[in-house]
Amino acid sequence: MRAEHRSPAREAGQPRTRAAYPLVRVYRTSPSPYQLPLAGVVSRSGLPPELVSRFVALGLVDAERDARGRLWFRPSAPSAIARVLRLRDGLCLNYAAIGVVLDLLDRIERLETALRHSERAAKEPTTWT
């Protein structure tokens, strides 16, 4: 007769669980900023998924594709989509022109930030010791 080895968990009447071992270990160095699935963006923006995918293809909204090809967005994606729609409705621009306008607005924002930092640095007294 064979001796049967029982784990303490089975002796206590707990159900046996199967361990899952991944084939490939994935190390993420930093948390991904892309946490919102396409369905979440669609529900928050009120647009059809095809239009949101088109915005991604045109480079108007940042997204990342996972291994299965699904789109993942940053939490700020619905506001970026709203910005695109405001520019289209307010200025009657096509999507290519909106891309140029968005790039220019981002560049202006970076330049203004750099200017504010340099003005603050000029106002701070420096001690030469």
Rosetta blueprint (number, residue, H / E / L):
1 M L
2 R L
3 A L
4 E L
5 H L
6 R L
7 S L
8 P H
9 A H
10 R H
11 E H
12 A L
13 G L
14 Q L
15 P L
16 R L
17 T L
18 R L
19 A L
20 A L
21 Y L
22 P L
23 L L
24 V L
25 R L
26 V L
27 Y L
28 R L
29 T L
30 S L
31 P L
32 S L
33 P L
34 Y L
35 Q L
36 L E
37 P E
38 L H
39 A H
40 G H
41 V H
42 V H
43 S H
44 R H
45 S H
46 G L
47 L L
48 P L
49 P H
50 E H
51 L H
52 V H
53 S H
54 R H
55 F H
56 V H
57 A H
58 L H
59 G L
60 L L
61 V L
62 D L
63 A E
64 E E
65 R E
66 D L
67 A L
68 R L
69 G L
70 R L
71 L E
72 W E
73 F E
74 R L
75 P L
76 S L
77 A H
78 P H
79 S H
80 A H
81 I H
82 A H
83 R H
84 V H
85 L H
86 R H
87 L H
88 R H
89 D H
90 G H
91 L H
92 C L
93 L L
94 N L
95 Y H
96 A H
97 A H
98 I H
99 G H
100 V H
101 V H
102 L H
103 D H
104 L H
105 L H
106 D H
107 R H
108 I H
109 E H
110 R H
111 L H
112 E H
113 T H
114 A H
115 L H
116 R H
117 H H
118 S H
119 E H
120 R H
121 A H
122 A H
123 K H
124 E L
125 P L
126 T L
127 T L
128 W L
129 T L
